[in-house]
Amino acid sequence: MPKRLRQIRKVSALLREQVTRREYKRTVQTAVTENVPEAIVELLKKLDQVEQRKKPRRFVPSKF
């Protein structure tokens, strides 16, 4: 169990600044009470969504 908790802490540290506080608390609670790997996957998905939002759109020149 400590190893799993360490995983949660590592992922959640990355996530803490980037997801709303309510979402963060909810996922960490599920991680502690229920299925840990599932919660980690959920956190990573949210992290991915946030990263995609941050990316600037690439400039695509219009076709002639």
The first five atom37 places (N, CA, C, CB, O) and aatype in JSON, in Angstrom:
{
  "aatype": [12, 14, 11, 1, 10, 1, 5, 9, 1, 11, 19, 15, 0, 10, 10, 1, 6, 5, 19, 16, 1, 1, 6, 18, 11, 1, 16, 19, 5, 16, 0, 19, 16, 6, 2, 19, 14, 6, 0, 9, 19, 6, 10, 10, 11, 11, 10, 3, 5, 19, 6, 5, 1, 11, 11, 14, 1, 1, 13, 19, 14, 15, 11, 13],
  "atom_mask": [
    [1, 1, 1, 1, 1],
    [1, 1, 1, 1, 1],
    [1, 1, 1, 1, 1],
    [1, 1, 1, 1, 1],
    [1, 1, 1, 1, 1],
    [1, 1, 1, 1, 1],
    [1, 1, 1, 1, 1],
    [1, 1, 1, 1, 1],
    [1, 1, 1, 1, 1],
    [1, 1, 1, 1, 1],
    [1, 1, 1, 1, 1],
    [1, 1, 1, 1, 1],
    [1, 1, 1, 1, 1],
    [1, 1, 1, 1, 1],
    [1, 1, 1, 1, 1],
    [1, 1, 1, 1, 1],
    [1, 1, 1, 1, 1],
    [1, 1, 1, 1, 1],
    [1, 1, 1, 1, 1],
    [1, 1, 1, 1, 1],
    [1, 1, 1, 1, 1],
    [1, 1, 1, 1, 1],
    [1, 1, 1, 1, 1],
    [1, 1, 1, 1, 1],
    [1, 1, 1, 1, 1],
    [1, 1, 1, 1, 1],
    [1, 1, 1, 1, 1],
    [1, 1, 1, 1, 1],
    [1, 1, 1, 1, 1],
    [1, 1, 1, 1, 1],
    [1, 1, 1, 1, 1],
    [1, 1, 1, 1, 1],
    [1, 1, 1, 1, 1],
    [1, 1, 1, 1, 1],
    [1, 1, 1, 1, 1],
    [1, 1, 1, 1, 1],
    [1, 1, 1, 1, 1],
    [1, 1, 1, 1, 1],
    [1, 1, 1, 1, 1],
    [1, 1, 1, 1, 1],
    [1, 1, 1, 1, 1],
    [1, 1, 1, 1, 1],
    [1, 1, 1, 1, 1],
    [1, 1, 1, 1, 1],
    [1, 1, 1, 1, 1],
    [1, 1, 1, 1, 1],
    [1, 1, 1, 1, 1],
    [1, 1, 1, 1, 1],
    [1, 1, 1, 1, 1],
    [1, 1, 1, 1, 1],
    [1, 1, 1, 1, 1],
    [1, 1, 1, 1, 1],
    [1, 1, 1, 1, 1],
    [1, 1, 1, 1, 1],
    [1, 1, 1, 1, 1],
    [1, 1, 1, 1, 1],
    [1, 1, 1, 1, 1],
    [1, 1, 1, 1, 1],
    [1, 1, 1, 1, 1],
    [1, 1, 1, 1, 1],
    [1, 1, 1, 1, 1],
    [1, 1, 1, 1, 1],
    [1, 1, 1, 1, 1],
    [1, 1, 1, 1, 1]
  ],
  "atom_positions": [
    [[0.81, -1.23, 0.0], [0.0, 0.0, 0.0], [0.84, 1.28, 0.0], [-0.91, 0.0, 1.2], [0.51, 2.21, -0.73]],
    [[1.92, 1.37, 0.79], [2.71, 2.61, 0.76], [3.21, 2.96, -0.64], [3.9, 2.48, 1.71], [3.27, 4.14, -1.01]],
    [[3.56, 1.94, -1.43], [4.03, 2.2, -2.78], [2.93, 2.87, -3.6], [4.48, 0.89, -3.46], [3.18, 3.83, -4.34]],
    [[1.71, 2.35, -3.46], [0.58, 2.93, -4.19], [0.33, 4.37, -3.75], [-0.68, 2.09, -3.98], [0.08, 5.25, -4.57]],
    [[0.42, 4.59, -2.45], [0.22, 5.95, -1.94], [1.28, 6.88, -2.5], [0.25, 5.97, -0.4], [1.0, 8.04, -2.82]],
    [[2.5, 6.38, -2.62], [3.57, 7.19, -3.18], [3.24, 7.57, -4.62], [4.91, 6.44, -3.12], [3.46, 8.71, -5.04]],
    [[2.7, 6.59, -5.38], [2.3, 6.87, -6.75], [1.25, 7.98, -6.8], [1.77, 5.6, -7.43], [1.34, 8.91, -7.6]],
    [[0.26, 7.84, -5.93], [-0.8, 8.85, -5.89], [-0.2, 10.21, -5.62], [-1.86, 8.51, -4.82], [-0.52, 11.19, -6.29]],
    [[0.68, 10.27, -4.64], [1.25, 11.56, -4.25], [2.04, 12.17, -5.4], [2.15, 11.39, -3.02], [2.0, 13.38, -5.62]],
    [[2.77, 11.32, -6.12], [3.58, 11.82, -7.23], [2.68, 12.43, -8.31], [4.45, 10.69, -7.83], [2.91, 13.55, -8.78]],
    [[1.66, 11.66, -8.7], [0.75, 12.12, -9.75], [-0.02, 13.35, -9.28], [-0.21, 11.0, -10.16], [-0.18, 14.32, -10.02]],
    [[-0.49, 13.29, -8.05], [-1.32, 14.37, -7.56], [-0.52, 15.66, -7.39], [-1.97, 13.98, -6.24], [-1.07, 16.75, -7.51]],
    [[0.76, 15.53, -7.11], [1.6, 16.72, -7.0], [1.68, 17.43, -8.35], [3.02, 16.36, -6.5], [1.61, 18.66, -8.43]],
    [[1.81, 16.65, -9.42], [1.8, 17.22, -10.76], [0.48, 17.92, -11.03], [2.05, 16.13, -11.82], [0.42, 18.98, -11.66]],
    [[-0.57, 17.3, -10.54], [-1.91, 17.71, -10.91], [-2.42, 18.88, -10.08], [-2.84, 16.56, -10.77], [-3.26, 19.65, -10.54]],
    [[-1.92, 19.02, -8.88], [-2.52, 19.91, -7.89], [-2.79, 21.31, -8.44], [-1.63, 20.01, -6.68], [-3.84, 21.9, -8.19]],
    [[-1.82, 21.83, -9.18], [-1.95, 23.21, -9.65], [-2.88, 23.32, -10.85], [-0.59, 23.77, -10.01], [-3.35, 24.41, -11.18]],
    [[-3.16, 22.19, -11.51], [-3.77, 22.29, -12.83], [-5.23, 21.88, -12.91], [-3.01, 21.47, -13.78], [-5.89, 22.11, -13.92]],
    [[-5.74, 21.29, -11.85], [-7.13, 20.86, -11.86], [-7.83, 21.58, -10.72], [-7.27, 19.3, -11.73], [-7.18, 21.96, -9.73]],
    [[-9.13, 21.77, -10.84], [-9.83, 22.49, -9.78], [-9.72, 21.74, -8.47], [-11.31, 22.69, -10.16], [-9.6, 20.52, -8.45]],
    [[-9.74, 22.48, -7.4], [-9.52, 21.88, -6.09], [-10.55, 20.8, -5.78], [-9.55, 22.96, -5.01], [-10.21, 19.78, -5.18]],
    [[-11.8, 21.02, -6.18], [-12.86, 20.05, -5.89], [-12.57, 18.72, -6.6], [-14.23, 20.6, -6.33], [-12.66, 17.66, -5.99]],
    [[-12.23, 18.79, -7.88], [-11.9, 17.58, -8.64], [-10.73, 16.84, -8.0], [-11.57, 17.93, -10.11], [-10.74, 15.62, -7.85]],
    [[-9.72, 17.61, -7.64], [-8.52, 17.02, -7.04], [-8.86, 16.26, -5.77], [-7.47, 18.1, -6.74], [-8.45, 15.11, -5.59]],
    [[-9.61, 16.92, -4.88], [-9.96, 16.27, -3.61], [-10.77, 15.0, -3.86], [-10.75, 17.23, -2.72], [-10.54, 13.98, -3.22]],
    [[-11.71, 15.08, -4.8], [-12.57, 13.94, -5.06], [-11.75, 12.75, -5.55], [-13.64, 14.29, -6.1], [-11.93, 11.63, -5.06]],
    [[-10.85, 12.97, -6.5], [-10.07, 11.86, -7.03], [-9.13, 11.28, -5.99], [-9.28, 12.31, -8.24], [-8.92, 10.07, -5.94]],
    [[-8.55, 12.14, -5.14], [-7.66, 11.61, -4.12], [-8.45, 10.8, -3.1], [-6.91, 12.76, -3.41], [-7.97, 9.77, -2.62]],
    [[-9.65, 11.25, -2.77], [-10.48, 10.47, -1.85], [-10.8, 9.1, -2.42], [-11.78, 11.23, -1.52], [-10.7, 8.09, -1.73]],
    [[-11.2, 9.06, -3.7], [-11.49, 7.76, -4.31], [-10.24, 6.9, -4.33], [-12.05, 7.93, -5.74], [-10.31, 5.68, -4.15]],
    [[-9.09, 7.54, -4.56], [-7.84, 6.8, -4.6], [-7.57, 6.12, -3.26], [-6.67, 7.73, -4.97], [-7.13, 4.97, -3.21]],
    [[-7.83, 6.85, -2.18], [-7.54, 6.3, -0.86], [-8.56, 5.24, -0.48], [-7.51, 7.42, 0.18], [-8.2, 4.21, 0.08]],
    [[-9.85, 5.5, -0.77], [-10.88, 4.6, -0.27], [-11.1, 3.4, -1.18], [-12.18, 5.35, -0.1], [-11.3, 2.28, -0.7]],
    [[-11.08, 3.64, -2.51], [-11.49, 2.57, -3.42], [-10.31, 1.98, -4.18], [-12.52, 3.08, -4.39], [-9.35, 1.48, -3.6]],
    [[-10.41, 2.05, -5.51], [-9.42, 1.39, -6.36], [-8.31, 2.37, -6.73], [-10.09, 0.82, -7.63], [-8.54, 3.33, -7.47]],
    [[-7.12, 2.12, -6.23], [-6.04, 3.1, -6.37], [-5.57, 3.28, -7.82], [-4.86, 2.68, -5.5], [-5.53, 4.41, -8.3]],
    [[-5.21, 2.21, -8.53], [-4.71, 2.4, -9.9], [-5.73, 3.12, -10.78], [-4.36, 1.05, -10.52], [-5.35, 3.95, -11.62]],
    [[-7.02, 2.82, -10.6], [-8.06, 3.46, -11.38], [-8.05, 4.96, -11.16], [-9.43, 2.88, -11.04], [-8.17, 5.75, -12.09]],
    [[-7.91, 5.33, -9.91], [-7.88, 6.76, -9.57], [-6.67, 7.44, -10.2], [-7.87, 6.95, -8.04], [-6.77, 8.58, -10.65]],
    [[-5.54, 6.74, -10.22], [-4.34, 7.31, -10.82], [-4.56, 7.54, -12.31], [-3.12, 6.38, -10.59], [-4.18, 8.57, -12.86]],
    [[-5.19, 6.56, -12.96], [-5.48, 6.7, -14.38], [-6.38, 7.91, -14.61], [-6.16, 5.42, -14.93], [-6.18, 8.68, -15.55]],
    [[-7.38, 8.06, -13.74], [-8.3, 9.19, -13.84], [-7.55, 10.52, -13.72], [-9.4, 9.09, -12.76], [-7.78, 11.45, -14.49]],
    [[-6.66, 10.59, -12.74], [-5.86, 11.81, -12.55], [-5.02, 12.11, -13.79], [-4.96, 11.67, -11.31], [-4.92, 13.26, -14.22]],
    [[-4.42, 11.06, -14.35], [-3.58, 11.27, -15.53], [-4.4, 11.75, -16.73], [-2.85, 9.97, -15.89], [-3.95, 12.59, -17.5]],
    [[-5.63, 11.2, -16.87], [-6.5, 11.65, -17.96], [-6.8, 13.14, -17.82], [-7.81, 10.85, -17.98], [-6.74, 13.89, -18.79]],
    [[-7.12, 13.55, -16.59], [-7.41, 14.96, -16.36], [-6.19, 15.81, -16.67], [-7.87, 15.2, -14.92], [-6.31, 16.89, -17.25]],
    [[-5.03, 15.32, -16.28], [-3.79, 16.04, -16.54], [-3.6, 16.22, -18.05], [-2.59, 15.29, -15.93], [-3.23, 17.3, -18.51]],
    [[-3.86, 15.15, -18.82], [-3.76, 15.22, -20.27], [-4.7, 16.27, -20.84], [-4.06, 13.86, -20.9], [-4.31, 17.06, -21.71]],
    [[-5.95, 16.28, -20.35], [-6.92, 17.25, -20.85], [-6.42, 18.67, -20.61], [-8.28, 17.05, -20.17], [-6.52, 19.53, -21.49]],
    [[-5.88, 18.9, -19.43], [-5.38, 20.23, -19.1], [-4.22, 20.6, -20.01], [-4.95, 20.31, -17.62], [-4.14, 21.73, -20.5]],
    [[-3.32, 19.65, -20.24], [-2.17, 19.91, -21.1], [-2.63, 20.28, -22.52], [-1.23, 18.69, -21.15], [-2.07, 21.19, -23.14]],
    [[-3.63, 19.57, -23.02], [-4.13, 19.85, -24.37], [-4.74, 21.25, -24.44], [-5.17, 18.8, -24.79], [-4.58, 21.95, -25.43]],
    [[-5.44, 21.63, -23.38], [-6.03, 22.97, -23.34], [-4.96, 24.05, -23.42], [-6.87, 23.15, -22.07], [-5.16, 25.1, -24.02]],
    [[-3.81, 23.77, -22.8], [-2.75, 24.77, -22.72], [-2.05, 24.99, -24.06], [-1.73, 24.35, -21.69], [-1.58, 26.1, -24.34]],
    [[-1.99, 23.95, -24.9], [-1.22, 24.05, -26.14], [-1.79, 25.15, -27.04], [-1.22, 22.7, -26.88], [-3.0, 25.21, -27.25]],
    [[-0.93, 26.0, -27.57], [-1.41, 26.99, -28.53], [-1.76, 26.31, -29.84], [-0.35, 28.1, -28.76], [-1.18, 25.28, -30.19]],
    [[-2.71, 26.87, -30.55], [-3.07, 26.27, -31.83], [-1.95, 26.5, -32.83], [-4.41, 26.86, -32.36], [-1.34, 27.56, -32.89]],
    [[-1.71, 25.46, -33.62], [-0.67, 25.61, -34.65], [-1.2, 26.47, -35.79], [-0.23, 24.22, -35.18], [-2.38, 26.43, -36.12]],
    [[-0.31, 27.24, -36.36], [-0.71, 28.07, -37.5], [-0.78, 27.2, -38.74], [0.29, 29.25, -37.72], [0.2, 26.56, -39.12]],
    [[-1.95, 27.17, -39.37], [-2.11, 26.39, -40.59], [-2.41, 27.37, -41.72], [-3.24, 25.31, -40.46], [-3.48, 27.97, -41.74]],
    [[-1.47, 27.55, -42.64], [-1.72, 28.5, -43.73], [-2.88, 28.01, -44.6], [-0.45, 28.69, -44.59], [-3.01, 26.81, -44.86]],
    [[-3.69, 28.94, -45.04], [-4.84, 28.54, -45.86], [-4.35, 28.04, -47.22], [-5.84, 29.72, -46.04], [-3.33, 28.5, -47.75]],
    [[-5.1, 27.09, -47.77], [-4.7, 26.52, -49.07], [-5.09, 27.46, -50.19], [-5.34, 25.12, -49.28], [-6.12, 28.13, -50.13]],
    [[-4.25, 27.5, -51.23], [-4.54, 28.38, -52.37], [-5.16, 27.6, -53.49], [-3.27, 29.08, -52.85], [-5.48, 28.17, -54.54]]
  ]
}
